Amino acid sequence: MENSHISPTEYSEDSSMALYVHWPWCKAKCPYCDFNSRVPIDKPDHKLWLDAYMAEMEHFAGLGGKKPLSSIFFGGGTPSTMEPETVAGIIEHAERLWGFQNDIEITLEANPTSATRQLFTDLRRAGVNRASIGVQSFRPEHLLFLGREHSAEQARTTIEDAANIFSRVSFDLIYALTRQTVPQWESELKSALDFATGLNIGHLSIYQLGIEPGTPFFRDNVKGAPEDDSVEMFDLTQQLTTDYGLPAYEISNHSAAQQISRHNMAYWQGGEYIGIGPGAHGRYGRGTKRFAHHQIADPKNWLEKIKQSGHGTAKIKELPVNEAIEERILTGLRITSGVGRKSFEKDFSMKLESALDQQGLLQMLDLKMVEIDERGLRATSQAKIKLNSVIERLL
């Protein structure tokens, strides 16, 4: 299944839906990771898990409309530890229930420690057409610091294998590490960009290290790079990725014009998406009838709930209009295209300006932190590094 790619502005008027599939299992837990991931005691029963995912899909398909899927994203955890037959079963069942757009994007996250050329070949045959590789760094000392179990050479080989099998590949990097200097990051990023463009890879996810509560890094009081260095690394990242033809379309995501992740845009532009699997969440419905759901986080309890009830939902609620509006602005301002006026006003039956604090809007406009026009509301480049405070003033 090959993709004809679309721009962010095109996606906002889409009437499709996205599906997120959470696989919670990892070979090891990274010290910075706050995702719902676990190291299994025993090998997962893939038949049992496939049946559970299928039950959840049937449950959600029965709750709403039959919009075709524009994207499926297998996240985790480490989905490259899933058996290709399990992946294929999920994709086939999703198509039966909702149908697919002709250019559907189907992404699977993979780690170098569990991904091989043969696995990628089997996943391609199963229906996956985009791979996202968890690399984080190509420097041995930084891989060690981040708790990654693969080597730099393994990472390169995995990316090369993926690029030979899939037409679309992305990989992740993390910067602003403890004792990482600005010149070091400049050298690392240039090397990574040279490598990516040499393989015609058109998408990178580049994150600043965050020390999140509940992680080993938080418990051990690990600190990232000093704030001034972090800001300089952020600015450097924006400049270098633009120079290489991979500008940011979201704070941490960079791509060539035709390589933007459709699944990512579903989240950030207020699209509908269903989340299945332990700890997954979703949003469906539009405007004043927008529902939020999240699934039971513990894998054992999730499986048991499905056995009892046919789904693993922990909670589902209709979002109050003010919460739905706030979410749209929070996520929309993360992307370069911003909050689209046409879709916002259609969904909420109000002028975009009416949802904003007027004094805050005037202040942010005066400081050149945002722009607003007939297309919608956008954060300027200088606002990206302080976006949380900008959004606070607008709301």
N, C-alpha and C positions, 0 to 999 in steps of 0.2 A: 504494500500500500504506500504509494508515494504521495507527498504533500504538495499542493500549490499553496504557498504561504500567503499570509494576510497581514496587514498593518494593524496597529492598535486601534486606529480610528474606524477601520472597517469592522473590527470585532464587536465594538460597542453596540452595533445595531443587530447583532446576531440573535437568532431565536433558538439557539441550540443549548446544550447542557454539557457539563464536564463531569467526569467520574474520577474520584481519587480512591486508590486501593492501597491500604496500609498493611505492610508486612512487617511485624514488629521484631523479627529475629535478626541478630547480629552475631558475628563470631567473637567480637569483643566490644566493650563499651568505651568510646572515646571520652577523655576527661572533660572536654568542653561541651559535650552533647547533652541537650535537655529535651530531645525528642523522646517519644514513647517507644523506646527500643530496649530489648532484653537479650540476654545470652541464654539460649535454651539449655535445659538440663538434659533432655533427650531430643533426638531428631524429631522435628515436627511431622505429624501424619498428614501428608499432602492431600490425600483423598478427603480426610476430615475437614481440612481447611478449605478446599475447593467447594465442598458441599455448603460450608458455612457462608462463604462469600456469595455463592449463588442464592442462598436463602435471603441474605441481606439485600441483594439486588432486586429480588422478587418483591420484597417488602416495600422498598422505596418506589419501584415501578408502579405499585398499586396505590401509592399515595397521591400521585400527581399526573400531569400531562405526559404525553409521549413525545417529547422533544427529542430529536436525534442527537446523538453524542458528537461533539466536535473534538473532544480529547479524552484520553484515559492516561492517568499517571500512576505508575507503580512506585510508591515511596516507602520509606522505612525509618529505622531498620535497614536491612540490606537485601533488597529484592532480587539481587543476582544470586542469592542462595535459594530462591524458589526454583522448583523444577519447571522446565519449559512447558510440560504438559499442564501444569497448574495455571500458568500464565495463559496458555491457549484456551483452556476451559473457561476462564474468566472473560476473556475477550469474546469468545463465541457466544457465551450466555448474555453478555451485555448487548451484543448486536441483535440477538433474538428479542430482547426486551424493549430496547429503545430504537434500534436502527442506528446507522452511522452516516454522517456526512461523507461525501465522496473523498474529501481530503482530510479525513480524521488523522489527528496526531496521537500516537501511542508511545509514551515515554516510559522507560524503565531505568531506575537508578542502579548503578553497579559499582562495586569496589574492586580494585585490582587483585585483592586476595581471593576473590571468588568468581572472577570473570575470565573466561578463556575465549579464544577464537571460535571454538566449537560451540560454546554456550551462546555467543552472539549469533552464530549461524542458526542455531535452534530457536532462539528468541525471534529472530527475523522471520523464520518460517511460521512461528506462532502468531505473528501479526504485529510485533513491536517494530516501529519504524524510526525511533529516536532513542539514543542512549545518553544518559547523564552520568558522567564518571566522577566519583568522589576521590579527588586527588589531594587537595588542600595545600600541597607544597611539592616542589621538586628538590628541595634541599634536605639531605639526610638528618641534620641536626634539628630542623623544624618538624620533620616527620616524627622524630623521636619525641620531641616536646609535645606534639599534638596527639601522641598515643596511636599513631597510624602504624599498622603492622606490615605495610608494603614498602618496598624500596622505590627510589626515584626511577630506576630502570624498569621495574614492574609497571609503574604508572605510565611511563611512555609507551611501553609495549601494549598495554591494555588500550590506551587511547588510539594507537595506530591500528590495532585489530578492529576496534569499533569503527574507525573511519573507513576501513576497507569494506565494511559490511553494511553500515547504515549511511544514508545520505545526509542525515543530520545528527551531529554529536555535540555535546556540551561537556565541559569539565569545571570543577569547583576549585577555587583557591581561597586561602584565608591569610589576611595580613594584620599588621599592628600587633605582632606577637611580642612577648616579653623579650627585651634586649634586641629586637629587630630594629635596624636603623633605616632611615629613609634611603640612603644609597643602596643598601642591601635589597630593599624592596624594589627599587627602580631596576636593578640588575635582574632580579628574579622575574619581575613582570615582563620586561622586555624579552627575556629568554622564553618565557611561556607563550608570549604573543607570537614570537618568531616560529615556535613549534606549532602553534595552532594554525597560523596562516599557511605554513608549509604543507599542512594536511587538509587545507580548505575547511577548517572547522570554524563555524560562524557564530558560536555562542559560548560565552563564559559567564559563570556566576562567581563574583569576587566579593567576599564578605570580610568585614572588619571583625576581629575576634571579640566576642561578647562573653563576659563571665556571668553565667546565668545561675540563679539560685537552684540548689539541689544537685549541682554538678560537682565532681571532684575538684575542679579548678576553683569553684566558689568556696568549697569547704576548706581548701588549702590556702585560701587568700592569694591566689595567683593574680598578678596584675598584667595587663597588656602594655603596649607601648604608651609613653607619655602622651597626653592629649594633643599637644602641639605637633608632635610627630605623626599622630594618627590623622589629624586634619591635613597635614602636608601629604601623607600617603594617599588619602582619599582624593585630594586634588590631582595628585600625580596619576592616579588610576584613571580618573576621568579624561585627562589629557592624552595619556598614552593609548588607551583603548580607542579614543577618537582618531588619533593619528594612524592607527592600524585598521581603521574601517569597522571597528566594533564599538560604537558609542553606547552609552548607557540608555536603555529605554525604561529602566527602573533603577532605584538607588544602587542595587547590588547586581543587576543583570545587564549584560552588554551583548549586543549582537549586530550582525550584518542586517541590512534592510529586510531580507526575506527569511530570516532565521529566528525571529521573535517567537518565544514559546506561547502557543495558543492557550495552553493550560494555565500558565501564569496569568495571562491577561483575563481569563475568566474570573480569577480571584480579585484582581485589582480594579476591574471595571464593573464590579457588581453583577457579574454573570451568575447563573445558577450552577451549582455543583453539588453532587452527592458524594459523601465520604463513607466508605465501608472499611471494616477492619478495626481492630482494637485502638481506641483513642481517636479515630478519624472524626472529622466534623464536616458539616456542609451547610449550604444556604440554598433554599429553593423558593419559588414564588417570586413575584415582583411587586414593587411599590408598597402599598399599605398591607399587602398580604405576603410578607416575606417570612419564611420559617427558618429557624436555626436548629440544628441537631448536632449532638455529639454522642459517640459510641463509648461503651464501657472500655476503660483503658487496660485493665488486666486481661491478658489473653485467655487464661483459664476461665475467668468469669464471663468473658465475652462469648466464648464457645458454649458455656453452660446456658447462658441466657438465650442464645439462638436455638439450642436444643429445646428449651422450654417454650419460647415465644415466637420463634421464626425470625428474630432479629436481635441485634445486640445494642439497641439504643439505650443510652443512659438517660437522656433528656431531649425533649423536643418542645419548642415553644414558638409562638408567633412573635416576631420582633416588633416592639413598638415603633411607630414611624420615626420618632426622634433617634432611636438607636440605629435603624436602617440608614437614615440620612447620614448620621455620624460615621458609620462604617464606610459608606460610599466616598465620603470626603477623605477619611483617613487613608483608605487604600488608593483612591484615585490620585491623590497628590504625590504618591510614591513614583508614579510613572510619568515619563516625559510628556505624553499626550494629555495628562491631567484628567479632571472630571469633565466628561462630555456633557455639554449643556442639553443637547437634544434628548439623550437617553435619560438624564437626570430628571428633566422636566416632564417627560412622558411617564416615568415611573412614579414620581411623587406629586404630580399635578401642582407644582409650584415653581416659581422662578428660582433659579439657582441662588441669586443674591439673597432671597428671603430666608435661606437656610443658614446664612452666615451672620456672625456678629458684625454689625455695620461699622462700628468704631474700629474693631480689630481689622476688618477688611481694608478700611481707609489707611490705617497705620501700615499694614503689610504692603499695600500698593505704594505708599509713599516711600517705604524703605526698599522698594523694588524686590520684595521677597516673593510676590505673586503677580500674575497677570490674569485679567479676566476680559473676555470679549465674546463675540457671537459663537465661538467654538466651545468655550467653557472656561474653567478655572485651572491654572497651572502654577506650580512652584517654579521659580527661577533657579538657575544653576547655583547661585550663592545661597539659596535657602535649603538645599539638599542636606548639608551637613548639620543643620539645626532644625530639621523639619518638625520634630515633635513640638518645639516651642512655637513655631509658626502655626501649626494646626491648633494648638491651644488658644491662640489669639483669635483665630478665625471662628472657632466654635464657642 
